[in-house]
Structure formats: C-alpha cells, structure tokens
Amino acid sequence: QVQLMESGGGLVQPGGSLRLSCAASGATSSIECMGWFRQAPGKEREGVAAFGGSGTTHYADFAQGRFAISQDRSKNTLYLQMNSLQPEDTAMYFCAAHRNPFHCIHVVVTGRGELDYRGQGTQVTVSS
C-alpha cells in the first residue's frame, strides 16, 4: 500500500502564492505516475497537473503558466507551486498516484478515471 500526505494549504489573498507538498510512503516502488487534483464544494474533481512515467508533465489550462509541478524522488515528495492565485482556485487539493505510467496525465486531460492512491487533501482558500 501507498500512503500520501499533503501539506501546505491555507488561506491566501488573491494574487498570492502557496506551495503544496505531498509525501509518499509505503510501497512507493509501485508508483509510476503522480499528479495533483482539486475539488471544490458542489463541483466535480478537476485535474491540475501530473507527471507521466517518463517525467513528462501536463497541466490543465487554468494551471498553465501559474502553477508548477515538481518532484524530489530522493524524498518521495511531489510539489505544486501555485502563483497568482484567484478565488476560483479555492478547493481541496489532493495528490494521487497510479501504477500505470500514463494514467495520471490521462485523468488530468479527460477528467475521467480513478487513481490507485490518493491523499486526504489540503484546503486552499483564496480570499481577501
């Protein structure tokens, strides 16, 4: 089993920045891709950004140019740097991982599919 633990959320003013972290533990050798997703109250899950198995990345349109996904494999940690945050970015952000290297990006692109592992999430609230 894999455990994912997010941190770094909080309250930020419009235009501000946050850096989210996701620490993976357990059977991490089974992970082939990871990504960030979000869900706001009353809305469906949205893919934010993801790494593919070859290290390729994909961003949702709303994240392009504002958010940056990165990872530190030595620490089994995934990051999401979020800049120029706006109220519409308010949501629960969670990281997820999958055993198929192509699946995380597929879920970000299509908005469909389940992921093998996901964390509990960290709340991001953008408000003045």
C-alpha positions in Angstrom: 0.0 0.0 0.0 1.0 3.6 -0.6 0.2 6.5 1.8 0.1 10.1 0.5 0.1 13.0 2.9 -0.4 16.6 1.6 0.6 19.8 3.4 1.0 23.4 2.6 -2.6 24.6 2.1 -4.1 27.6 3.8 -5.7 31.0 3.4 -4.1 33.4 0.9 -5.1 36.7 -0.6 -5.8 37.0 -4.4 -2.6 37.2 -6.2 -0.7 35.3 -3.6 1.2 32.0 -3.7 1.3 28.7 -2.0 3.5 25.6 -2.3 1.8 22.3 -1.7 3.8 19.2 -0.8 2.8 15.5 -1.0 4.9 13.0 0.8 4.6 9.4 -0.3 5.4 6.4 1.9 4.9 2.7 1.9 5.2 0.7 -1.3 6.4 3.7 -3.3 8.2 1.5 -5.9 4.8 0.6 -7.3 4.1 4.3 -8.2 4.5 5.0 -11.9 2.9 8.5 -12.1 1.7 11.2 -9.7 -0.5 14.2 -10.0 -2.4 17.0 -8.3 -6.2 17.3 -8.4 -8.7 19.5 -6.8 -12.3 19.6 -5.8 -14.4 22.5 -4.8 -17.7 22.1 -2.9 -20.5 21.2 -5.3 -18.1 20.7 -8.2 -16.5 17.7 -9.8 -12.9 16.7 -9.4 -10.5 18.6 -11.6 -7.1 17.6 -12.7 -4.5 20.3 -12.1 -1.2 18.8 -13.2 0.5 15.5 -13.4 3.8 13.7 -14.2 3.8 10.8 -16.6 6.1 7.8 -16.2 8.8 9.3 -18.4 8.9 12.5 -16.5 6.6 14.4 -18.9 4.2 16.8 -17.4 0.8 18.0 -18.3 -1.2 21.0 -16.9 -4.8 21.8 -17.0 -5.5 25.0 -19.0 -6.2 27.0 -15.9 -2.9 25.9 -14.3 -0.7 26.6 -17.3 1.7 29.5 -16.6 0.6 29.9 -13.0 1.3 26.5 -11.4 4.4 24.3 -11.5 4.6 20.7 -10.6 7.9 19.2 -9.4 9.2 16.2 -7.6 12.1 15.1 -5.4 12.4 11.4 -5.9 15.0 11.1 -3.2 12.4 12.3 -0.7 9.4 10.7 -2.4 7.8 14.1 -2.4 5.6 15.8 -5.0 5.2 19.6 -5.0 2.8 22.1 -6.6 3.9 25.7 -6.7 0.9 27.9 -7.2 1.2 31.6 -8.1 -1.2 34.3 -8.9 -4.0 32.5 -7.0 -7.5 33.6 -7.5 -10.8 33.0 -5.6 -11.8 30.4 -8.2 -8.8 28.3 -7.2 -10.4 27.7 -3.8 -10.7 24.0 -3.4 -9.5 20.9 -1.6 -6.2 19.9 -3.3 -5.1 16.4 -3.2 -2.3 14.3 -4.7 -2.8 11.0 -6.3 -0.7 8.2 -7.7 -1.2 5.3 -10.0 0.6 2.1 -11.1 0.1 2.8 -14.8 2.6 5.5 -16.0 0.2 7.0 -18.5 -2.9 7.2 -16.3 -2.3 10.3 -14.2 -2.0 12.5 -17.3 -5.0 10.7 -18.8 -7.1 11.7 -15.8 -6.0 15.3 -16.0 -6.7 15.5 -19.7 -10.1 13.7 -19.7 -11.3 14.3 -16.2 -12.2 10.6 -16.1 -10.8 7.6 -14.3 -9.9 6.5 -10.8 -6.5 6.6 -9.3 -4.9 3.8 -7.2 -3.9 6.0 -4.4 -4.9 9.5 -3.1 -4.2 11.5 -0.1 -6.7 13.2 2.3 -6.1 16.6 0.8 -5.2 20.1 1.9 -7.5 23.0 1.8 -6.6 26.1 -0.3 -8.7 29.2 0.3 -8.2 32.3 -1.8 -10.0 35.3 -0.3 -9.4 38.9 0.6 
